[in-house]
Amino acid sequence: MRLFCVAVALACAVTFSITLLGDRLEQLFDAQSKEVLAADIVLQSSTEINSQQENIIDQFELRHARTLTFQTMANPEDGEGFLLSSVKAVTNGYPLLGELQTAYKQFGVPSGTQDIPMVGQVWVEDRILNELNLQLSQFINIGEASLKITRVLVYEPDRGNSFYSFTPRIMMNWSDVDATKVVKPGSRVKYRYLFAGNQDKLFDLKSKLSETLQLNQQFVSVDQANQTLTNTLERAYRFLNITALIAILLGAIAAALVSFQYANEMTYQYALLRCLGMQGKHMVGAVTFPIIVFFLLAIIIGFVVGGGAHLIILRALGNLVPETLPGPSIKPFILSALTALIVVVSFACPFIYNLLKTAPKLLLNRMEVQRQPIGITLASMLLGLSCLIYLGTRDALISIYILAVLLVFVLIAYIVTRYFISWYGVLVQKKFISMNLTARSLKANKYMVVIQVIAIALTIFSLAIISTIRDDLVSSWQSKIPDNAPNIFAINLFDHDRKKFLSELTRLDIDSSDLYPIVRGRLSAINDNEIRQYVSKDDSRGDEALDRDLALTWANELPKENEILQGIWHSANSGEYKSGVSVEEGIADNLDIKLGDKLSFTVESEVFSAVVTSIRTVEWESFSPNFYMIFSDGVLDDYATTYITSFHIGNEQRSNLADFVKKFPSATFFDVEFLLTRVRGIAEKISYAVEAVLYFAILSSILVFISIEMILRKYRIYSAAIFKALGANTKLIHKVFRSEFILIGVIAGSTAYLLNVIISYVIANYIIEGQFIFNIKTTILCLVITPILVLAAGYISVRRTKNVSVKKLLILN
């Protein structure tokens, strides 16, 4: 009963710790993802909101701020030189979520701030200073206003991550807008109204404002704000869900085994009670009352242990998470209690219920086990397994896939074990006596051996897959954002600067991506149908293609971060299409673009067409230049071209960056170090979370091994007594048992390894979109350590059989 309590408590603790961590990290990730909006919700408009909308906003006590973005020419106070700039005026409180990153010198190390420019001051990007030859504390003219430059603006949480259409940013105080005399009726501007606060109030505000929205007004989603961070967060959720689910299922296996053993242990006691006349509700109470008490105790223990483990994990994470995470919601408590309830009802109750039907005749033979209704038991476990998987994935289709894989695994393990027992019996038929006795013992207890193999294989598989996720799949993910990942983007490089630019990179020993040509153009038609006739689906990337100019490029070689899904790359084109274009998968899906479709593009006032020859995936979070459209060589030759690249520069080299930039005054440079750090930090957090699950899985595995040995203890004592009655000595008995342990370990380990390779490949290629890597550690775990562990655990248990006497047969019967 104590082990039953431990098993259920462990399942509850695993669930509570991981769901509590996941819940708080999810809230943190959600808050971080909202930082790309700088608010909880954002209303965007090309005009100021009307009085009706103002009145609606005033009804809600929410934090709010406003921004206004417009383009204008900026020039130094002395009037020498002009630069088209994107000016952003902000009110107090901006940003509502997240923080601005600013520096006090050009290309200096940025730091966070909650301030905004004071009235009469502006913050500008490095390239404003570089291209207009300005310094901090000098003045810049915006319209009719002359404003003092006080800081370098490095990062805005709601800026997004499109590097191709940015004009250099100037941030000013909202109060200075009127003094510029730039914003007038009919001006092309963008207003953004930011709100943050109570979620219920935000929902009500959004509902009421939605009824008043004009054609030029819309709410902005997180996906539209920053595709790179969104992809990273989605991948983080997948890691957490996969690892948490594995740990929960492992806990359920332990609970099922312990419950099975508990029912067998209690059969004699309840048979005795039936002989003494107990029946009806008294029998029901005698059976269920201990279960209910220990179930409630297990939940309490699970909450305490899981909560303590959660705090230890947070401390281990150190500065990877904020000192104060969002408080937990009620969800982890409900899910943990529900998990424990499902484990008890589905995995324990079939065995407990069978005790209610205990026959008094079982009192005559304590070795006789009451028949368990296999159909009901399997149906109950299958239902419970389905519920646990669905709670972990929240996706019916994925749950069906996982359940199917597990059922196929059990079937394979059953067939392989039965076949191996038969094959081994034939193989050793005329061999040594110990091998012959081992084969006979395996055959006589084939169903128990199958249960052992399945339980041990699932346990080892769980450890192996979590280890694989932690060691390989997370590493594969993190390898996409290595330490030397590009943190500076350079655009608007002209053809005459290319050789000099590449030479300068080489001189400074700076790693860079390929140099890609860029032509600014807009997708205008698909198969001669105007693009506006196409309705975009869920993904906002299709909307981007409709709403702005794209960076069009050409390449003979497929970029290394891309992969062809359909069609052929340009270099493999036999010449069937002289004007070919490769389209990114997301935009192709959103706009129903297929191979062979004719796409029309507008560059300035000219229109040209190209045929879709391939559809490819793009690693948007690779921090290298990525493109929706890549054309074959020659298609864009008639249009004005600039070049783009990205490169990595370390902190020790940043002092040289200002001089480097000045050598290329026509180019524009973007510093994305802050966003890079954010994405890398999320990957590290998930790696620690996965490792924490591994420790829980190890505890569950220990419990599974204990449960198996408890189940087999009486069988081994009984078998040892029979062997001795037939004249076998202790040495031969132990040799038979050791052979049995090794064979079971080999079968279980091999089955676990095969499943681990298959599932790892599926997860790597279809769930987290990583790269499958051969893991020598999981190979050793499954094929070497597993037989040794089973042998060690079995050897400890058979030591008790050393002094078993033949008269034990009389006592057991």
C-alpha positions in Angstrom: 0.0 0.0 0.0 2.9 2.3 0.7 4.3 1.7 -2.8 0.8 2.3 -4.2 0.8 5.6 -2.5 4.3 6.4 -3.8 3.4 5.4 -7.3 0.4 7.6 -7.5 2.2 10.4 -5.6 5.0 10.2 -8.1 2.7 10.4 -11.1 1.0 13.4 -9.4 4.4 15.0 -8.6 5.7 14.6 -12.1 2.6 16.1 -13.5 2.5 18.9 -11.0 6.1 19.9 -11.2 6.2 19.9 -15.0 2.8 21.5 -15.5 3.6 24.1 -12.9 6.9 24.8 -14.6 5.2 24.8 -18.0 2.4 26.9 -16.8 4.6 29.6 -15.3 7.1 29.5 -18.2 4.2 29.6 -20.6 2.9 32.7 -18.9 6.4 34.1 -19.1 6.7 33.1 -22.8 3.3 34.6 -23.4 4.4 37.8 -21.7 7.6 37.8 -23.7 5.7 37.1 -26.9 3.4 40.0 -26.1 6.5 42.1 -25.7 6.8 42.0 -29.4 3.6 44.0 -29.4 4.8 46.1 -26.4 1.3 45.5 -25.0 -1.3 42.8 -24.4 -3.4 44.0 -27.4 -2.8 46.6 -30.0 -5.2 48.5 -32.3 -3.6 49.8 -35.5 -5.1 52.5 -37.6 -4.0 54.9 -40.4 -6.0 57.7 -38.7 -6.7 58.7 -35.2 -9.5 56.9 -33.4 -12.9 58.6 -33.3 -14.7 60.0 -30.3 -16.9 56.9 -29.9 -13.8 54.8 -29.6 -12.2 57.3 -27.2 -15.3 57.0 -25.0 -15.1 53.2 -25.0 -11.4 53.3 -24.0 -12.2 55.7 -21.2 -14.6 53.2 -19.7 -11.8 50.8 -18.9 -9.1 51.3 -16.3 -6.3 49.9 -18.3 -2.7 50.9 -18.9 -2.4 52.4 -22.3 0.0 54.3 -24.6 0.1 55.5 -28.2 2.6 55.5 -30.9 2.6 57.4 -34.2 4.9 56.3 -37.1 5.5 58.4 -40.2 8.3 58.8 -42.7 10.0 62.1 -43.4 13.4 63.6 -44.4 15.8 64.3 -41.5 18.8 66.5 -41.8 21.5 67.8 -39.5 21.1 71.3 -37.9 23.7 72.7 -40.4 21.5 71.5 -43.3 24.2 69.3 -45.0 22.7 66.1 -46.2 19.2 64.5 -46.0 18.0 61.0 -45.0 14.6 59.4 -45.4 13.8 58.3 -41.8 11.0 56.5 -40.0 9.9 58.7 -37.1 8.1 57.1 -34.1 6.4 59.4 -31.6 5.5 57.7 -28.3 3.6 58.7 -25.2 4.5 58.1 -21.5 4.3 54.5 -20.5 5.5 53.1 -23.8 6.3 50.2 -24.0 3.6 48.7 -21.8 5.4 45.4 -22.0 9.1 44.8 -22.5 11.7 47.5 -22.6 13.6 49.6 -25.0 17.3 49.0 -25.5 19.5 52.1 -25.8 23.2 53.0 -25.7 25.1 56.1 -24.8 27.6 55.9 -27.6 27.6 54.7 -31.2 27.6 50.9 -31.4 27.9 50.8 -27.6 26.7 47.9 -25.4 22.9 48.4 -25.1 21.0 48.4 -21.8 17.3 48.3 -21.0 15.2 51.3 -20.1 11.6 52.2 -19.4 12.1 55.8 -20.2 11.1 57.6 -23.5 12.8 60.7 -25.0 12.1 63.9 -23.2 10.4 66.8 -24.9 12.8 68.4 -27.3 15.0 65.3 -27.5 15.2 62.3 -29.8 16.8 58.8 -29.8 18.2 57.6 -33.1 19.7 54.5 -34.6 23.4 54.2 -35.3 22.9 54.6 -39.0 21.3 58.0 -38.5 24.5 59.2 -36.8 26.7 57.4 -39.4 24.9 58.5 -42.6 24.3 62.1 -41.4 27.8 62.4 -39.8 26.2 63.3 -36.4 27.3 62.8 -32.8 25.3 62.5 -29.6 24.3 65.9 -28.1 24.0 67.4 -31.6 20.7 68.5 -33.1 18.7 67.0 -36.0 15.9 68.6 -37.9 12.6 66.8 -38.3 10.3 69.0 -40.3 10.3 72.4 -38.7 11.5 71.1 -35.3 15.2 70.9 -34.2 15.6 68.2 -31.6 18.7 67.1 -29.5 20.1 63.6 -30.0 20.6 62.1 -26.5 20.8 58.3 -27.0 21.4 55.6 -29.6 18.2 53.5 -30.1 19.1 49.8 -30.4 15.9 47.8 -30.0 12.1 48.3 -29.9 10.1 45.3 -28.8 7.3 46.1 -31.3 9.6 46.7 -34.3 9.3 43.3 -35.8 12.1 41.5 -37.6 11.8 42.4 -41.3 15.2 43.9 -42.2 14.5 44.7 -45.8 12.0 47.5 -45.7 13.2 49.4 -42.7 14.1 53.0 -43.0 16.4 54.3 -40.1 14.4 55.0 -36.9 14.1 58.2 -35.0 12.1 58.1 -31.7 10.6 61.3 -30.3 8.2 62.4 -27.7 4.5 62.6 -28.7 4.4 66.2 -27.6 6.9 67.2 -30.2 4.8 66.0 -33.2 2.9 69.3 -33.7 6.2 71.3 -33.7 7.4 69.3 -36.7 4.4 70.4 -38.9 4.9 67.1 -40.8 1.7 65.2 -39.8 -1.3 66.8 -41.6 -4.7 65.5 -42.8 -4.1 63.0 -45.5 -0.5 62.2 -44.4 0.6 58.5 -44.7 0.9 57.6 -41.0 0.4 54.6 -38.7 -1.3 55.0 -35.3 -1.0 52.2 -32.8 -3.0 52.2 -29.6 -1.5 49.9 -26.9 -3.4 48.4 -24.0 -2.3 46.2 -21.0 -3.9 45.1 -17.8 -6.7 42.7 -16.6 -7.4 40.0 -19.1 -11.2 40.2 -18.7 -11.2 43.9 -19.2 -9.0 43.6 -22.2 -11.3 41.0 -23.7 -14.3 43.3 -23.1 -12.5 46.3 -24.5 -11.5 44.4 -27.7 -15.1 43.1 -28.1 -16.5 46.6 -27.9 -13.9 48.2 -30.1 -14.3 45.5 -32.7 -17.9 46.6 -33.2 -16.7 50.1 -34.2 -13.6 49.2 -36.3 -13.3 51.0 -39.7 -11.7 49.5 -42.8 -8.4 51.1 -42.0 -8.3 49.7 -38.4 -7.3 46.2 -37.2 -6.0 44.5 -34.1 -2.4 43.2 -34.5 -1.6 39.6 -33.5 1.7 38.4 -31.9 2.4 36.3 -35.1 2.3 39.4 -37.2 4.7 41.2 -34.9 7.7 38.8 -34.9 7.9 35.5 -36.8 11.3 34.5 -35.5 10.3 34.7 -31.8 6.9 33.1 -32.5 8.6 30.1 -34.2 11.0 29.8 -31.2 8.2 29.9 -28.7 6.1 27.3 -30.6 9.1 24.9 -30.7 9.6 25.5 -26.9 6.1 24.4 -26.2 6.6 21.2 -28.2 9.7 20.3 -26.2 7.8 20.8 -22.9 4.8 18.8 -24.0 6.8 15.9 -25.3 9.0 15.5 -22.2 6.2 16.0 -19.7 4.0 13.4 -21.4 6.8 10.8 -21.4 7.3 11.3 -17.6 3.6 11.1 -16.9 3.2 7.9 -18.9 6.2 6.4 -17.1 4.6 7.2 -13.7 1.4 5.5 -14.9 3.3 2.3 -15.7 4.8 2.2 -12.2 1.3 2.8 -10.7 -0.2 0.0 -12.8 2.5 -2.5 -11.8 2.3 -1.6 -8.1 -1.5 -1.9 -8.2 -1.2 -5.3 -9.9 1.1 -6.5 -7.1 -1.1 -5.0 -4.4 -4.1 -6.9 -5.7 -2.2 -10.1 -5.7 -0.9 -9.5 -2.2 -4.3 -8.7 -0.8 -6.1 -11.7 -2.4 -5.5 -14.0 0.6 -6.6 -11.4 3.1 -9.9 -10.6 1.4 -10.5 -14.4 0.9 -10.1 -14.7 4.6 -12.6 -11.9 5.2 -15.1 -13.5 2.8 -14.8 -16.8 4.8 -15.6 -14.8 8.0 -18.8 -13.6 6.4 -18.0 -10.1 5.1 -20.0 -9.1 2.0 -22.0 -6.3 0.4 -21.2 -2.7 1.2 -18.9 -3.7 4.0 -16.7 -5.6 1.5 -16.8 -2.6 -0.8 -15.8 -0.3 2.1 -13.0 -2.6 3.2 -11.6 -2.7 -0.4 -12.0 1.0 -1.4 -11.5 2.9 1.8 -7.7 2.3 2.0 -7.4 3.2 -1.7 -9.3 6.5 -1.2 -7.3 7.4 1.8 -3.9 6.7 0.2 -5.1 8.4 -3.1 -5.8 11.6 -1.2 -2.5 11.3 0.7 -0.7 10.7 -2.6 -2.2 13.9 -4.1 -1.0 15.9 -1.1 2.5 14.3 -1.2 2.5 14.9 -5.0 1.8 18.6 -4.6 4.5 19.0 -1.9 7.2 17.0 -3.8 6.3 18.5 -7.1 6.2 22.0 -5.7 9.6 21.4 -4.0 11.1 20.0 -7.2 9.7 23.0 -9.1 11.5 25.4 -6.8 14.8 23.4 -7.2 14.4 23.6 -11.0 13.9 27.3 -10.9 16.9 27.8 -8.7 19.0 25.7 -11.1 17.8 27.8 -14.0 19.5 30.8 -12.3 19.5 34.0 -14.4 17.8 32.2 -17.3 14.4 33.2 -15.8 13.4 36.4 -14.1 13.6 36.5 -10.3 9.8 36.8 -10.1 8.0 34.5 -12.5 4.2 34.9 -13.0 2.2 33.2 -10.2 0.7 29.8 -11.1 -2.8 29.4 -12.3 -5.2 26.8 -11.0 -4.5 24.6 -14.1 -1.5 22.7 -12.7 -3.4 21.7 -9.6 -6.4 20.5 -11.5 -4.3 18.7 -14.1 -2.2 17.0 -11.4 -5.2 15.8 -9.4 -6.9 14.7 -12.6 -3.8 12.8 -13.7 -3.7 11.0 -10.3 -7.4 10.2 -10.6 -7.0 8.8 -14.1 -4.0 6.7 -13.0 -6.0 5.2 -10.1 -9.3 4.7 -11.9 -7.8 3.4 -15.2 -4.7 1.6 -14.0 -5.5 0.5 -10.4 -9.2 0.1 -10.2 -9.4 -2.9 -12.5 -7.2 -4.8 -10.1 -8.9 -3.4 -7.0 -12.3 -4.2 -8.3 -11.3 -7.8 -8.9 -10.7 -8.0 -5.1 -14.4 -7.5 -4.6 -15.0 -10.9 -6.3 -12.4 -12.8 -4.3 -13.5 -16.4 -3.9 -13.2 -18.0 -0.4 -11.6 -21.1 -2.0 -8.4 -19.0 -2.7 -7.7 -19.3 1.1 -6.7 -22.9 0.5 -3.9 -22.1 -1.9 -2.0 -18.8 -1.4 0.0 -19.3 -4.6 -3.2 -19.3 -6.7 -3.8 -16.0 -8.4 -7.4 -14.8 -9.0 -8.1 -14.6 -12.7 -8.0 -11.0 -14.0 -10.6 -10.0 -16.7 -8.1 -9.2 -19.5 -10.6 -7.4 -21.7 -11.9 -5.0 -19.1 -8.4 -4.4 -17.7 -7.0 -3.6 -21.2 -9.9 -1.4 -22.1 -9.6 0.6 -18.9 -5.9 1.1 -19.3 -6.4 2.0 -23.0 -9.0 4.6 -22.0 -6.8 6.0 -19.3 -3.8 6.1 -21.6 -5.8 8.0 -24.2 -6.9 10.6 -21.6 -3.3 11.1 -20.3 -1.9 11.5 -23.8 -4.7 13.9 -24.8 -4.1 16.0 -21.6 -0.4 16.2 -22.6 -0.8 17.0 -26.3 -4.2 18.8 -26.4 -4.4 17.5 -30.0 -6.7 14.6 -31.0 -4.7 13.7 -34.1 -1.3 13.7 -32.4 -2.8 11.7 -29.5 -4.1 9.1 -31.9 -0.6 8.8 -33.5 1.1 8.4 -30.1 -1.4 5.9 -28.9 -1.1 3.9 -32.2 2.7 3.9 -31.8 2.5 2.7 -28.2 0.1 -0.1 -29.2 2.2 -1.1 -32.1 5.2 -1.1 -29.7 3.4 -3.4 -27.2 2.4 -5.7 -30.0 5.9 -5.9 -31.4 7.4 -6.5 -28.0 4.9 -9.3 -27.4 5.6 -11.0 -30.8 9.3 -10.6 -30.5 9.4 -12.0 -26.9 7.2 -15.0 -27.7 9.2 -15.7 -30.9 12.5 -15.3 -29.0 11.4 -17.7 -26.2 10.4 -20.4 -28.8 13.6 -19.8 -30.8 15.8 -20.0 -27.7 14.1 -23.2 -26.6 15.0 -24.9 -29.9 18.5 -23.4 -29.9 19.6 -24.8 -26.5 17.6 -28.0 -26.6 20.7 -30.1 -26.5 23.0 -27.7 -24.8 24.0 -27.2 -21.2 21.5 -28.1 -18.5 21.5 -24.5 -17.2 20.5 -23.1 -20.6 17.9 -25.8 -21.0 16.4 -25.0 -17.6 16.4 -21.3 -18.5 14.5 -22.0 -21.8 12.0 -24.1 -19.9 11.5 -21.4 -17.2 11.0 -18.7 -19.8 8.4 -20.8 -21.6 6.6 -21.8 -18.4 6.2 -18.1 -17.5 6.0 -16.6 -20.9 3.2 -14.2 -20.1 5.0 -12.8 -17.1 8.2 -12.5 -19.2 6.2 -10.5 -21.8 5.0 -8.1 -19.1 8.5 -7.7 -17.8 9.9 -7.0 -21.3 7.2 -4.5 -22.1 7.5 -2.7 -18.7 11.3 -2.5 -18.8 11.4 -1.6 -22.5 8.9 1.3 -22.0 10.9 2.4 -19.0 14.2 2.4 -20.8 12.6 3.9 -23.9 11.3 6.8 -21.8 14.8 7.5 -20.4 16.4 7.1 -23.8 13.9 9.5 -25.6 14.2 12.1 -22.9 18.0 11.8 -23.0 17.8 12.1 -26.8 15.7 15.2 -26.7 18.0 16.8 -24.1 21.3 15.8 -25.7 20.6 15.8 -29.4 17.3 17.5 -30.4 17.8 20.5 -28.1 21.4 20.7 -29.3 20.2 20.5 -32.9 17.8 23.3 -32.2 20.5 25.4 -30.4 23.0 24.7 -33.3 20.7 26.8 -35.4 21.6 29.7 -33.2 25.3 29.0 -32.4 27.6 31.4 -30.5 28.8 32.8 -33.8 25.3 33.3 -35.2 25.0 36.5 -37.3 24.1 39.5 -35.1 24.6 42.3 -37.7 22.6 42.7 -40.9 24.0 44.8 -43.7 21.7 46.0 -46.5 21.8 48.5 -49.4 25.3 47.5 -50.4 26.0 48.6 -54.0 27.7 46.5 -56.6 30.9 48.7 -56.6 31.2 48.2 -52.8 31.0 44.4 -52.8 34.7 43.5 -53.2 35.8 46.1 -50.8 33.2 45.0 -48.3 34.1 41.3 -48.5 37.8 42.2 -48.3 37.2 44.3 -45.1 35.3 41.3 -43.5 38.3 39.1 -44.3 40.8 41.6 -42.9 38.8 41.8 -39.6 38.4 38.0 -39.5 34.6 38.3 -39.4 32.4 35.4 -40.4 29.5 36.3 -42.7 26.7 34.7 -44.7 26.5 34.8 -48.5 26.1 38.1 -50.2 22.6 38.1 -51.8 21.4 40.5 -54.5 18.1 42.4 -53.7 15.5 43.9 -56.0 12.5 45.5 -54.3 9.2 44.3 -55.8 5.6 43.3 -55.0 3.7 40.2 -55.8 0.8 41.5 -58.0 -0.9 38.4 -59.6 -1.2 34.7 -59.5 -2.0 33.0 -62.9 -3.1 36.5 -64.1 -5.5 36.9 -61.3 -5.0 40.0 -59.1 -3.4 39.2 -55.8 -6.3 40.9 -53.9 -8.6 38.1 -55.0 -6.7 35.6 -52.9 -7.7 35.3 -49.3 -4.9 34.5 -46.9 -5.3 31.7 -44.4 -4.1 31.6 -40.8 -0.5 32.4 -41.2 0.3 36.1 -41.3 3.2 35.7 -43.6 0.8 35.6 -46.5 -0.5 39.0 -45.4 3.1 40.4 -45.4 3.4 39.4 -49.0 0.3 41.4 -49.8 1.0 44.5 -47.8 4.5 45.5 -48.6 7.4 45.2 -51.1 9.3 42.0 -50.9 13.1 41.5 -51.1 13.4 39.5 -54.3 16.7 37.7 -55.0 18.3 35.1 -57.3 20.7 32.3 -56.6 22.3 29.4 -58.4 22.9 27.5 -55.2 20.1 26.6 -52.7 20.7 28.5 -49.4 21.9 26.1 -46.7 19.0 26.9 -44.3 16.5 26.0 -47.1 15.2 22.6 -48.1 13.2 21.7 -51.3 9.8 20.2 -50.6 8.4 20.1 -54.1 9.8 20.6 -57.6 13.5 21.1 -58.5 16.1 23.8 -57.7 17.1 26.2 -60.5 20.5 24.6 -61.1 18.7 21.3 -61.9 16.2 22.9 -64.3 16.7 21.4 -67.7 15.7 24.7 -69.4 12.0 24.1 -69.5 11.4 27.4 -67.7 13.8 30.2 -68.4 12.1 32.4 -65.8 11.7 30.3 -62.7 11.0 31.2 -59.1 11.2 29.2 -55.8 8.5 30.0 -53.3 8.7 29.7 -49.5 6.3 27.0 -48.1 4.3 29.3 -45.8 3.4 31.8 -48.4 2.7 29.1 -51.0 0.2 27.5 -48.6 -1.5 30.7 -47.6 -2.0 31.8 -51.2 -2.6 28.3 -52.7 0.5 28.6 -54.9 1.4 25.4 -56.7 4.1 24.1 -59.0 3.7 25.5 -62.5 1.7 28.6 -61.4 2.6 31.9 -63.1 3.4 34.6 -60.6 3.5 38.3 -61.7 5.6 40.9 -59.9 5.7 44.7 -60.1 9.0 46.5 -59.7 8.4 50.2 -59.7 6.1 50.5 -62.7 7.3 47.4 -64.6 5.7 44.0 -64.5 7.4 40.6 -65.1 6.4 37.0 -64.6 8.0 33.8 -63.5 6.9 30.1 -63.2 7.0 28.3 -59.8 9.6 25.6 -60.2 10.0 24.6 -56.5 8.5 25.1 -53.0 10.9 25.1 -50.1 11.2 25.5 -46.3 13.0 28.4 -44.7 14.7 28.6 -41.3 13.4 32.0 -40.3 15.2 31.9 -36.9 18.6 31.2 -38.5 19.5 34.9 -38.4 20.7 34.7 -42.0 19.1 36.5 -44.9 15.9 34.6 -45.9 13.6 35.1 -48.7 10.0 34.4 -49.8 11.0 34.3 -53.4 14.3 33.2 -55.0 14.5 33.5 -58.8 16.7 31.8 -61.4 19.7 33.6 -62.7 18.9 36.3 -65.3 15.2 37.0 -64.3 16.1 40.2 -62.4 19.0 41.4 -64.5 17.1 44.5 -65.8 16.4 46.0 -62.4 18.4 48.1 -60.0 20.1 45.8 -57.5 21.6 46.2 -54.0 23.1 43.5 -51.8 22.4 42.1 -48.3 24.4 39.9 -45.9 24.7 39.2 -42.2 27.7 38.6 -40.1 28.8 38.0 -36.5 30.8 40.5 -34.5 31.9 39.8 -31.0 31.9 42.2 -28.1 35.7 42.6 -28.4 35.2 43.8 -32.0 32.4 46.2 -31.5 34.9 49.1 -30.9 35.9 48.6 -34.6 32.3 48.6 -35.9 31.9 52.4 -36.1 35.0 52.7 -38.3 33.9 49.7 -40.4 30.5 51.3 -41.0 31.9 54.6 -42.0 33.8 53.0 -44.8 30.4 52.1 -46.4 28.2 55.2 -46.0 25.6 54.0 -48.5 25.0 50.7 -46.6 22.5 50.2 -43.7 23.5 48.1 -40.7 21.1 46.5 -38.2 22.2 45.2 -34.8 20.0 42.2 -33.8 22.1 41.0 -30.8 19.3 41.6 -28.4 16.8 39.5 -30.3 19.4 36.8 -30.8 20.0 36.6 -27.0 16.3 36.3 -26.4 15.9 33.3 -28.8 19.0 31.6 -27.5 17.9 32.1 -23.9 14.6 30.3 -24.6 16.4 27.3 -26.0 18.6 27.1 -22.9 15.5 27.3 -20.6 13.9 24.4 -22.4 17.1 22.4 -22.2 17.1 22.7 -18.4 13.4 21.8 -18.2 14.0 18.7 -20.2 16.8 17.7 -17.9 14.5 18.2 -14.9 12.1 15.7 -16.4 14.8 13.2 -16.8 15.4 13.1 -13.1 11.7 12.5 -12.5 11.8 9.7 -15.1 14.7 8.1 -13.3 12.7 8.0 -10.1 9.8 6.5 -11.9 12.1 4.0 -13.5 13.4 2.9 -10.1 9.8 2.4 -8.9 9.0 0.4 -12.0 12.0 -1.9 -11.3 11.0 -2.3 -7.7 7.4 -3.1 -8.7 8.6 -5.8 -11.2 10.8 -7.4 -8.6 8.0 -7.4 -6.0 5.8 -9.1 -8.6 8.4 -11.8 -9.3 9.6 -12.3 -5.8 7.2 -15.1 -4.9 7.6 -16.7 -8.3 11.4 -16.9 -7.9 11.1 -18.3 -4.3 8.6 -21.0 -5.6 10.8 -21.8 -8.6 13.9 -22.1 -6.4 12.1 -24.5 -4.1 11.1 -26.7 -7.0 14.6 -26.7 -8.4 16.0 -27.8 -5.1 13.3 -30.4 -4.7 14.5 -31.8 -8.1 18.1 -31.9 -6.9 19.5 -28.6 -8.2 22.1 -26.8 -6.1 22.1 -23.0 -5.4 24.9 -22.3 -7.9 22.8 -23.9 -10.8 19.7 -22.1 -9.7 21.4 -18.7 -9.7 23.0 -19.5 -13.0 19.5 -20.1 -14.5 18.1 -16.9 -13.1 21.1 -14.9 -14.3 20.7 -16.2 -17.8 17.0 -15.3 -17.6 17.7 -11.8 -16.5 20.3 -11.1 -19.2 18.0 -12.4 -21.9 15.1 -10.3 -20.7 17.4 -7.3 -20.5 18.6 -7.8 -24.0 15.1 -8.2 -25.5 13.8 -5.2 -23.6 16.8 -3.0 -24.4 16.8 -3.9 -28.1 13.1 -3.2 -28.4 13.5 0.1 -26.5 16.4 1.1 -28.8 14.5 0.4 -31.9 11.5 2.4 -30.8 13.8 5.3 -29.6 15.4 5.5 -33.0 12.0 5.6 -34.8 10.4 8.1 -32.5 13.5 10.3 -32.4 13.5 10.5 -36.1 9.8 11.4 -36.3 10.2 14.0 -33.6 13.3 15.5 -35.2 11.9 15.7 -38.7 8.2 16.4 -38.2 7.5 17.9 -34.7 10.5 20.1 -33.8 11.9 20.3 -37.3 15.4 19.5 -36.1 18.0 17.1 -37.4 18.2 13.5 -36.4 21.6 12.7 -34.8 22.9 9.2 -33.9 23.2 9.2 -30.1 25.9 6.8 -28.7 24.7 7.4 -25.1 21.2 6.1 -25.8 22.7 3.1 -27.7 24.9 2.2 -24.7 21.9 2.8 -22.3 19.6 0.4 -24.3 21.9 -2.2 -25.5 24.6 -2.4 -22.7 23.3 -0.8 -19.5 19.8 -2.2 -19.7 20.9 -5.9 -19.5 23.3 -5.0 -16.7 20.6 -3.2 -14.7 18.1 -6.0 -15.1 20.8 -8.5 -14.1 21.8 -6.4 -11.1 18.2 -5.9 -9.9 17.4 -9.6 -10.4 20.6 -10.7 -8.7 19.7 -8.7 -5.6 16.2 -10.3 -5.5 17.4 -13.9 -6.0 19.8 -13.6 -3.1 16.8 -14.3 -1.0 16.4 -17.7 -2.7 19.8 -18.8 -1.4 18.4 -20.3 1.8 15.1 -21.4 0.4 14.2 -25.0 1.6 12.1 -27.6 -0.1 9.5 -27.4 2.7 8.7 -23.9 1.4 6.5 -25.6 -1.2 4.2 -26.8 1.6 3.9 -23.4 3.1 3.3 -21.7 -0.3 0.6 -24.2 -1.1 
